Amino acid sequence: MTNNKIGNFEAIALILTIVINHTVLTLPKTIVSTTKSSSLINIVYVGIIAICISILICNLLKKFVGFDIIDVATFLGGNTLRNILGILFIVYFLFSAGSLLHNFCSCLQIAFYSLTNILFLILLFLIVVYITCNFGFNSIIKTNLLIVPIALLSIVFLFIANTKNFNLQRIFPILGDGFSATFVSGLSNLVAFSGIVFLYFLPPYLKESEKLKKIAVSSVIISLVYLLLSISTILFMFNFFTATEELMPLYSAARYIEFGNFFQRLDSVFLLIWIMSLACYVSILVIFSMSIMKKITNIKHYNSTIYPFLLIILGVSLLPSNASIANLFENVIYKYAYFILVLGISLTVLILANLKHSKIPESSNLKEYK
Amino acid sequence: MKTNKTVKKIFILLLVIIFIYAFSKSYTTHSIDNLSYAIAMGIDTADSDPEKLKITFQLSTISSSGDSGSAQNSTVTNVVEASSIDSAINLMNAYIDKELNLAHCKIIIISEEVASKGIATEIYSLINNTQLRPTANVVITKCTANDYIKNSESDLTKLVTKYYSLFPDSSKFTGYTTTTTIGDLFNGFSSYKYNNTAILGGLNNPEIETDDTHNTSGGDFDITSGQSPIIGERGTENFGLAVFDGDTLVGELTAIETLCHLIISNKVDSFLIAVPDPNDNASTIDMSVSPKKNSKISVDIVNGMPYIKVHVFLNAKIFTINQNSNYTNSNNLDDLSNYANIYLKNQITDYLYKTSKELESDIDAFGNYAIRHFTTFTEWIDYGWLDNYKNSFFDINVDTNVQSSLLLTES
């Protein structure tokens, strides 16, 4: 699969797709609930930290040209560490795909298919994912490159079309729940930039791997602007963080859009865009899981791993029996998994691998670890 | 190889059949043949049990075309008593043998009696409904909601749905009512910064008895719904606003008070006022007034009490002209500007003290300006703005520039 090289824009779109899909669902609600009126300050603050982290990751990967985190783990701890890290990332990807799929399909069910079992909605997505994965890595990445700008534009349009409903005063009190809530406990909102997880896997796929840092910084900045627009939309429109919570606040915001008597009920168009975006996202997670599986098992026909992966996603997405468990999946387990695996274990592996690299002679051949 | 292909085809066929079956239920129940669209919903207290609700649904039937090709009114009204809105919808579904759908419901009408008990449950339940648009208007009626719906049809506006959509827009050039959507109410009920208003409706038909029809003691604009001097073909009218404290109706604003509210909140494009004639205090001069720029509002906290400054900037053109008028003379125009300033300042001051002392409800959202003095949400909650609003004092400035008359400037 490493023969599939991707360009800079495709790489940026890949990172953005995570942010977009989580933002469409619960992410803005989580951020605004945590930091209230200081959400915009908080997101700029965590955005700056995310830029620093992505630069750090790029610098740590500099010595391992064309290596992804699995290769680096092999270099550091041999096959054992490679297998452990690989399995952790597969579980992380499949869990986040399943959890997000459940939440999105729940919203679709509530809005349009009240009498259809959620299983069939999830199955529809999984069939799409199966077909796209069979088309291969390149077609998924290229489709994603087409859909990500449309999804980004949908949020810009949502922001502009709702400006008449905005109350800019909702930015006050400027510090929300206080300094500590904004800048200390608000650090948990770093999960908004979970797209940087792909930085660990991008190097082998990049046509110009030396531009990884540029790709990382650009994608985090675009994510930041995107998040600012999304959060501004719901912060300026709703009081919901004070007393009530909405299931899918951006969808609720879309329901307010009206241009005279002719253009009403545009929310369906938004959902259509977001459905395509989610299908792309799940496909990307599955194809990366397959790629990791190939690396850790060295199996020849890795394509058949799609079946167990889709079954696992189906299982995870059917696990939450109510909204409370779905919330636990998305806001607690996914968040902790991101901090522990992406920012904790993976960064530690990279740092230790760099220390090990500095101790070995320069003439050593790193390619044996790939 | 051939067997594999056949198995694949059978599998795909099976999948298609399964999905057709799975989605057919949702499709069938949501097909237009199985739905009945409510265009208005009224909420009253039930006659049999004051704890229950009497819900009136105005349903559209298949519309017919008139001679001119224009659509005609074609609605039926059904009433049901139930403990909640959703129960009422369910009972109605059983009665009409179709699923009642609120996707085209343009207006929610709630009687004063229900609103004075608190309507958060009703509003939250309705906003929780995926069919109802958050842009549907809410009217609080001085009569029963049922009477309001029955009397809303008119030959002037052939299509009642169009009337429901368009009448709140008249506020932009009259200032006597304003658009209030269910989304606005939902946001307001969960706010710690301001209170809500809703459109105030009522009956104007003298043949239908209400408590205070046609009581016009305070001039042309000192009226609310049910008090207007209009005798028209349509039985309903919408003048003034219903004022809420939290989710409970606490009072109402007259048409002129509503105008003051809209001037402060920059929600009126133009309006008419009648100021005393400087040359003859017994008569008045009508002027068309429009905002020059947005009102300037600042709120300070002085000794724990809100000190609210409002500066209003207006342009005016004169409607009334008589045989001795001279509107090219700058002194005359300045005099008229001063009279307009004094008139509007008095009206706005009276209105604001009514909202703070009498109604104790911050419907002008001054809380949005006051909150800037607080750095954290906890400080703001501890201050209790909505409880402190009654202690507010106001400083009002009106800057009206009477520019000219219309076609005639001197006679």
Interface residues (C-beta under 8 A of the other chain):
Chain A: K36 S37 I110 A111 F112 Y113 S114 L115 T116 N117 F120 L123 L124 I127 N165 N167 Q169 R170 F172 P173 I174 L175 G176 D177 G178 M237 F238 N239 F240 T242 A243 T244 S252 R255 Y256 E258 N261 Q264 R265
Chain B: L15 I18 F19 A22 F23 K25 S26 T29 H30 Y124 T130 R133 P134 T135 S165 G183 N187 G188 F189 S190 S191 Y192 K193 A365 N368 Y369 I371 R372 F374 T375 T376 F377 T378 E379 W380
